Amino acid sequence: MPLQVNVNTGTTPSPQIVAANTVVERARSIGDPNASRALAVTIPVCRVDQTKLEYEQRRNAGQVEFRFKTGILQLTLRQSIFIANNISGCAQDIWAEHEQDHATDNQQIMSRMERAIRAHRDLQSILISPIWRPRRAFNTVQDTIQSTVGSIFMEFTTEAVRSRDTTAVYSAVRDRIRRQCNP
């Protein structure tokens, strides 16, 4: 099947200054292990649009079957950056730089998504070398596409966060805030 995967990396978001508990809640929502102490967080979302995937149907042994035959799987990255309002403007600016780095990481992740989609066994049988499936499974197959692409994205973003949010990086951010914001 000539599947096309179109990727839109979106724009780098401007930080939103919000209540500190909102930052903690948002960090918890993405499973951040440092959520209880979070002062800033980037929330990435990969939107999966399947509306341009085309399928064909056939009748086999009295049962209607379908398979995807061509089309476009559209992936769009949307991100939000949240920074606590209970820290100084100077500290907010430094945390904003750190979170912008996360946003850039997420944009780079999007360039890896097509290869991962094409390599995933479940998605191969749906989109690359599609097999015939009962028509009643159509919604389940669409849910599988959505959840599998979401899992791939989550795996990549979790790995990127783990690489960036090291103890050394957090120490460097805190040291920079002490030097520049509290002279």
VOGU-3710 file (C-alpha; in Angstrom, 3 decimals, decimal comma):
1> mplqvnvntg> 0,000/0,000/0,000  1,412/3,393/-0,865  0,952/4,913/2,560  2,031/8,497/3,024  2,822/9,812/6,461  2,671/13,594/6,592  4,198/15,218/9,642  3,532/18,729/10,904  5,954/19,680/13,665  3,946/22,724/14,672
11> ttpspqivaa> 5,440/25,848/16,133  7,416/26,254/19,313  4,871/27,408/21,873  5,146/30,477/24,038  5,165/29,677/27,735  2,007/30,159/29,761  2,486/31,487/33,268  0,071/29,590/35,507  -0,519/28,733/39,156  2,184/26,483/40,588
21> ntvverarsi> -0,330/23,713/41,357  -1,366/23,722/37,669  2,237/23,017/36,676  2,374/20,150/39,180  -0,938/18,746/37,895  0,190/18,974/34,266  3,504/17,316/35,103  1,664/14,509/36,900  -0,629/14,042/33,905  2,340/13,054/31,744
31> gdpnasrala> 3,955/10,865/34,381  6,813/13,226/35,243  8,734/11,598/38,120  9,613/15,083/39,436  6,042/16,362/39,214  5,686/17,276/42,883  8,591/19,745/42,534  7,892/20,902/38,974  8,250/24,602/38,243  7,809/24,201/34,493
41> vtipvcrvdq> 6,594/21,496/32,115  6,127/20,943/28,396  3,091/18,928/27,326  3,393/17,414/23,841  0,452/15,879/21,982  0,669/14,030/18,678  -2,654/14,371/16,859  -3,340/11,457/14,485  -5,686/12,218/11,595  -6,865/9,106/9,733
51> tkleyeqrrn> -9,516/10,794/7,597  -7,409/10,596/4,425  -6,784/6,855/4,668  -8,682/5,033/1,943  -9,982/1,503/2,296  -11,568/-1,096/0,074  -14,201/-3,702/0,835  -15,079/-7,139/-0,441  -17,560/-9,839/0,337  -15,911/-13,104/1,382
61> agqvefrfkt> -17,923/-16,149/2,469  -20,952/-13,929/3,050  -19,033/-11,530/5,256  -17,976/-7,951/4,375  -14,254/-7,392/4,847  -12,090/-4,310/4,503  -8,471/-3,250/4,314  -6,731/0,060/3,905  -5,321/0,432/0,412  -3,800/3,914/0,153
71> gilqltlrqs> -3,886/7,292/1,749  -2,301/9,775/4,070  -1,789/9,433/7,799  -1,446/12,999/9,082  0,508/13,563/12,320  0,459/16,987/13,945  2,452/18,023/17,001  0,791/20,399/19,439  2,635/21,548/22,533  2,023/23,672/25,597
81> ifiannisgc> 4,596/25,020/28,017  3,495/25,858/31,551  5,636/27,815/34,033  4,817/28,473/37,678  3,752/31,986/38,619  5,334/31,800/42,080  8,926/32,207/40,859  10,647/35,388/39,708  10,391/36,612/36,135  14,108/35,939/35,752
91> aqdiwaeheq> 13,675/32,335/36,894  10,650/31,978/34,610  12,807/33,065/31,657  15,499/30,482/32,472  12,950/27,701/32,904  11,317/28,825/29,645  14,635/28,259/27,839  14,866/24,755/29,297  11,285/23,959/28,267  11,905/25,371/24,781
101> dhatdnqqim> 14,655/22,747/24,488  12,044/20,078/25,290  9,775/21,551/22,609  12,631/21,352/20,092  13,280/17,738/21,111  9,620/16,940/20,462  9,743/18,552/17,033  12,774/16,409/16,192  10,937/13,308/17,421  8,279/13,897/14,778
111> srmerairah> 10,880/13,259/12,061  11,350/9,745/13,506  7,664/8,849/13,574  7,227/7,643/9,981  10,054/5,130/10,218  8,727/3,813/13,531  5,187/3,526/12,138  6,408/1,599/9,116  8,476/-0,711/11,329  5,741/-1,513/13,858
121> rdlqsilisp> 4,352/-4,994/13,265  0,734/-4,182/14,139  0,725/-1,126/11,895  2,392/-3,022/9,060  -0,530/-5,448/8,887  -2,960/-2,516/8,846  -1,225/0,102/6,697  1,822/-1,318/4,885  0,875/-4,848/3,832  -2,781/-4,747/4,838
131> iwrprrafnt> -4,690/-7,909/5,541  -8,428/-8,315/5,046  -10,408/-7,869/8,273  -14,092/-8,183/9,144  -15,939/-4,900/8,558  -17,184/-4,995/12,155  -13,533/-4,527/13,262  -13,189/-1,163/11,488  -13,468/0,983/14,631  -11,159/-1,328/16,542
141> vqdtiqstvg> -8,553/-1,053/13,775  -8,814/2,737/13,828  -8,399/2,667/17,615  -5,327/0,451/17,164  -3,775/2,950/14,753  -4,467/5,787/17,191  -3,181/4,015/20,281  -0,123/2,503/18,601  1,004/5,812/17,086  0,362/7,412/20,491
151> sifmefttea> 2,455/4,747/22,221  5,333/5,235/19,797  5,203/8,997/20,368  5,033/8,552/24,145  8,015/6,191/24,100  10,071/8,703/22,113  9,104/11,686/24,278  9,727/9,799/27,513  13,190/8,860/26,264  13,900/12,485/25,274
161> vrsrdttavy> 12,770/13,828/28,651  14,895/11,269/30,478  17,921/12,337/28,421  17,388/16,051/28,972  16,170/16,147/32,571  19,248/14,789/34,247  20,383/15,720/37,733  23,277/17,633/36,162  20,982/19,667/33,909  18,627/20,520/36,774
171> savrdrirrq> 21,622/21,563/38,898  22,885/23,763/36,062  19,476/25,439/35,725  19,265/26,074/39,472  22,873/27,386/39,534  22,102/29,720/36,635  19,024/31,024/38,448  21,090/31,646/41,606  23,784/33,484/39,632  21,558/35,554/37,357
181> cnp> 18,391/36,076/39,350  19,601/36,425/42,941  22,816/38,479/42,744
//
